[in-house]
Amino acid sequence: MRISARADYAVRAALQLAASQEDGPVKAEAIATAQDIPHKFLEGILNDMRRGGLVASQRGVNGGYRLARPAADISIADVIRVVDGPLVSVRGVRPPDLSYTGPAEALLPLWIALRSNVREILDGVSLADVATSRLPADVSALTHTPDAWVNP
């Protein structure tokens, strides 16, 4: 699975908004600077997130962006889906819409299992969890496996 630059930037922008929830709207320029995200690219991402119901925008001198719901109610998966679509696809097709024959038949349950695990992790972690550095115990435990930090 690859996390696109767009998804990475969206999650980072959402986390910046989560950390600033009590401070009122945050300007796109401030988010871009704080997270080192190209401003023009971020504007498009924030618009997608606004259309997806994750952020709200406010015009004017005191305007900017804020989360549309509490950070605890927005999962990392919600953010990724809004900007990139399905969490797991194969050649742009969702796994249940695929079919294989012969020795490749077992690929379908493999892709479904992969999707299930990705969903379990990303749907189970909220912006608040990450913004406060309190990952769920089951997710945190995965980072302690012997090969978690090693690239094969």
C-alpha positions in Angstrom: 0.0 0.0 0.0 1.2 3.5 -0.8 0.2 6.6 0.9 0.1 9.4 -1.8 1.6 12.8 -1.2 -1.9 14.2 -1.4 -3.1 11.8 1.4 0.0 12.6 3.6 -0.5 16.3 3.2 -4.2 16.0 3.9 -3.6 14.1 7.1 -0.9 16.5 8.2 -3.1 19.5 7.5 -6.0 17.9 9.4 -3.6 17.2 12.4 -2.6 20.9 12.3 -6.2 21.8 12.5 -6.8 19.3 15.3 -4.0 20.8 17.3 -5.5 24.3 16.8 -9.1 23.5 17.4 -9.4 25.8 20.4 -7.6 28.7 18.6 -10.3 29.3 15.9 -9.9 29.1 12.2 -6.4 28.7 10.8 -5.3 30.2 7.5 -4.1 27.9 4.7 -0.8 29.8 4.6 -0.2 29.0 8.3 -0.9 25.3 7.8 1.3 25.2 4.7 4.2 26.8 6.5 3.8 24.7 9.7 3.7 21.4 7.8 6.0 22.4 4.8 3.2 21.7 2.3 3.1 23.6 -1.1 0.4 26.3 -0.5 -1.4 25.9 -3.9 -1.5 22.1 -3.5 -2.8 22.5 0.0 -5.6 24.8 -1.2 -6.9 22.0 -3.4 -6.7 19.5 -0.6 -8.5 21.7 1.8 -11.3 22.3 -0.8 -11.7 18.5 -1.1 -11.8 18.2 2.6 -14.4 20.9 2.8 -16.6 19.3 0.2 -16.1 16.0 2.0 -17.4 17.5 5.2 -14.2 17.2 7.2 -13.3 20.9 7.4 -15.2 24.1 7.3 -14.0 27.4 6.0 -14.7 30.9 7.1 -14.0 34.1 5.1 -12.8 37.4 6.3 -10.0 38.8 8.3 -10.4 36.2 11.0 -11.2 33.5 8.5 -9.5 30.3 7.7 -10.1 26.6 8.2 -11.3 24.5 11.1 -12.3 20.9 11.5 -16.1 20.4 10.9 -16.3 17.9 13.7 -14.3 17.1 16.8 -10.9 15.6 16.1 -11.9 12.4 18.0 -14.7 11.9 15.5 -12.5 12.0 12.4 -10.4 8.9 11.6 -7.3 8.9 9.5 -9.2 6.8 7.0 -11.9 9.5 6.7 -9.2 12.0 5.6 -7.5 9.6 3.1 -10.9 8.5 1.6 -11.9 12.2 1.0 -8.7 13.1 -0.9 -7.8 9.7 -2.5 -10.8 7.5 -2.6 -10.8 3.9 -1.4 -8.1 2.8 1.0 -7.2 -0.3 -1.0 -7.7 -0.9 -4.6 -6.1 -3.1 -7.2 -5.5 -1.3 -10.5 -8.0 1.3 -9.4 -10.7 -1.4 -8.7 -12.1 -2.2 -5.3 -11.3 -5.8 -4.3 -14.9 -7.1 -4.2 -15.3 -6.1 -7.9 -12.3 -8.3 -9.0 -12.3 -11.9 -10.1 -9.4 -14.2 -10.7 -9.1 -17.7 -12.1 -6.8 -20.7 -11.8 -3.8 -20.3 -9.5 -4.6 -16.6 -9.0 -8.0 -17.3 -7.4 -6.6 -17.0 -3.9 -5.5 -13.4 -4.6 -9.0 -12.1 -4.0 -9.3 -13.2 -0.4 -5.7 -11.9 0.1 -6.7 -8.4 -1.2 -9.8 -8.5 1.0 -7.8 -9.4 4.0 -5.3 -6.6 3.3 -8.2 -4.2 2.9 -9.7 -5.4 6.2 -6.4 -4.9 8.1 -5.8 -1.4 6.6 -9.4 -0.4 7.5 -9.0 -1.8 11.0 -6.0 0.4 11.6 -6.9 3.6 9.8 -10.5 3.6 10.8 -9.5 2.9 14.4 -7.1 5.9 14.8 -8.6 9.4 15.1 -7.0 12.7 14.4 -7.2 13.3 18.2 -5.2 10.1 18.8 -2.4 11.2 16.6 -2.5 14.9 17.6 -2.1 13.9 21.2 0.4 11.1 20.6 -1.9 8.5 22.0 -2.2 5.8 19.4 -4.5 2.9 20.4 -2.6 0.1 22.1 -3.1 -2.4 19.3 -1.7 0.0 16.7 1.2 1.0 18.9 2.0 -2.7 19.5 2.5 -3.2 15.8 5.3 -0.7 15.8 7.2 -2.9 18.3 7.4 -6.0 16.1 11.0 -6.9 15.2 10.8 -5.9 11.5 8.4 -3.0 11.8 11.1 -0.4 11.2 13.2 -2.4 8.7 12.8 -2.2 4.9 13.3 -5.7 3.4 
